[in-house]
Amino acid sequence: MLGFTLPRAARNTRITRAHKVSAALVATASCAAALSLTAAPSDAATPSAHAPAAVKPVSANGLPLTAKDRADDGKKDKVLASSVVDHLKVTGVEKQGHTAKEAASRSVERKAIATPKTAPKAAPKAAPKRYANNLDGWIRQSLDIMKSKGIPGSYEGLHRNIMRESSGNPNAVNDWDINAINGIPSKGLLQVIQPTFDTYHVAGTANKLTDPVANITAAANYAAHRYGSIDNVNSAY
């Protein structure tokens, strides 16, 4: 509390009870004023002075928004919201499609794994080659057998010797030469005696001296061993 001093003139004056009451009231009022000044700063402003003023919306050009601007902004907000929703829908559909494709792919893979592999089909066997039942067919069949056995000879060499020995008759028999005299006449297309046929017979042909293909092939085998090839034979052999 602030001290209160009476003037010197007053100190010499007799203080009555009324004077004491008046002094107490003055001192109390002075204290209240001092406290009021201490609590409130000198530069304090009133609450209304610091309250923010209401902000009015403005457009891009700095002017206050009109009703039309607000309507346009509302439309833009709706379009933006609709675009976001559409994007979410499309994204959801794409994800669903991608998931469906993955599921289908996995299903196909499982089926491919579950399905047992079938053994590859064997290649169909080639039909046996057919030959004409004549001199041309007999020579060609004999040549194919000779080729598979590694026996040399040509169509021309076989045909030439056949025509000289039998004129192409598979049942021709020589009954006048030394072999005939010895009881083992030459027979067939290439006039082969039985011992020679037995020695040079080629497996896969008939075991019969007068069989056309067997006779040709055995004679070509004999000529290959003795002359190198039937092509080298130009007379009796």
Residue pairs with C-beta under 8 A, 6 or more apart in sequence:
1 27
1 31
2 27
2 30
2 31
2 34
4 23
4 26
4 27
4 30
6 15
6 23
56 64
57 64
57 65
58 64
58 65
59 65
59 66
59 69
65 73
129 144
131 137
131 138
131 140
131 141
135 159
135 162
135 168
135 189
135 212
138 170
138 189
138 212
138 213
138 216
139 155
139 158
139 159
139 162
139 216
140 155
141 213
142 158
142 213
142 216
142 217
142 220
143 153
143 154
143 155
143 158
145 151
145 202
145 204
145 205
145 213
145 217
146 152
146 153
146 202
146 217
146 220
146 221
149 202
149 221
151 202
151 217
151 220
151 221
151 224
152 220
152 224
152 228
152 229
152 230
152 231
153 220
153 223
153 224
153 229
153 230
153 231
154 230
154 231
156 231
157 229
157 230
157 231
157 232
157 233
158 216
158 220
158 230
160 234
161 190
161 219
161 230
161 233
162 168
162 189
162 190
162 216
164 235
165 172
165 186
165 189
165 190
165 191
166 172
166 188
166 189
166 190
166 191
168 189
169 189
170 188
170 189
170 210
170 211
170 212
170 215
171 187
171 188
171 210
172 187
172 188
172 189
172 191
173 185
173 186
173 187
174 180
174 185
174 186
174 187
174 191
175 185
177 185
177 186
179 185
179 186
179 193
180 186
184 193
184 194
184 195
185 193
186 192
186 193
187 193
187 194
187 209
187 210
187 215
188 209
188 210
188 211
188 212
188 215
188 219
189 212
189 215
189 216
189 219
190 215
190 216
190 219
190 220
192 209
192 215
192 218
192 219
192 222
194 209
196 218
196 219
196 222
197 209
197 214
197 215
197 218
199 222
200 218
200 219
200 221
200 222
200 225
201 207
201 214
201 218
201 221
202 214
202 217
202 218
202 221
205 211
205 213
205 214
205 217
205 218
206 213
206 214
207 214
208 214
209 215
219 230
220 230
223 229
223 230
223 232
223 233
223 237
224 230
226 237
227 233
227 237
